């Protein structure tokens, strides 16, 4: 599956933040400012995250009002190639 530019950008932001924290998951709220800076709305980011989930690159978990994004091993490999 070929990723769009926006999907690659969202994966890069998720991967960068996970690397910085040394974890394999983050909350959407933690990257919302960075998404806004690059011009991606939360709705557009969620569309990209659902496509990334369909591709097996991330796993989403919605807990209450929080969305937790887990980057998979396949997602980490793809992120490193970006």
N, C-alpha and C positions, 0 to 999 in steps of 0.2 A: 504494500500500500504506500503510495506516494503522499507525503505530508505537505500541506499547504505552508506558505510562508508564515502565516499566523500560528498554525499548529506547531511549527518548529520553534517559533519565538516563545510560545507558551511553555513548551517542553524545556527550552533553554532556561527560562526564568525559574521554573520548578526545579530543574536540575542544579542550577547555580545556588538556589536557596538551600536545597537539601545538602549540597556539598559544604556550604558555609556552616551549616548547623551540625554536620556530621551525622545526619539522620536520613532515613528513607521516607519520611513523611513530613508534610507541612499542612497548615490550615490555609484555606483560600484567603482568609483575612490578612495573613502574613505577607502575601505577595500582591494584594490589591493595589497598593500604592505604586509599586513597580509596573503593574499592568496599566494603570492609569497614565503613568509617565510616558509609556511607549504607545499610548493611544488605543488600548484594548479595553472595552467595557467589560464589566463582570458578566453580562449576558453572552457576549462574544467569547469570553474566556471559557465559560461553561460549555458552550457549543464545541470549542476546541478540545476541552478536557473530555467530553463525551466521545469525540472521535478518537482521541488518544487512548481512551479506555477500550473502545471497540478494537483498536489495533493491538491491545495488550501492553501498552507502554506505561500506563498508570492504572491505578485502581482507586475508585472514589468511594468514600464512606460519608454519608450525611448523618450527622448526630445533632439533633435539635436544630439550631440555626447555623451550625458550623458544617463546612464541607472540608473533610480531611482528604488530602491527596497523597497517595502512596505511589512512589515511583518503583516500577518493577525492575527486575534484572535486565529484561529486554529494553526497557525504557532507559536504564543507565547506559547500556551499550550504545543505543541510538543517540543519547545526549552527548556522549563522549566523541561521537563521530561528527557532531555539528560544528 
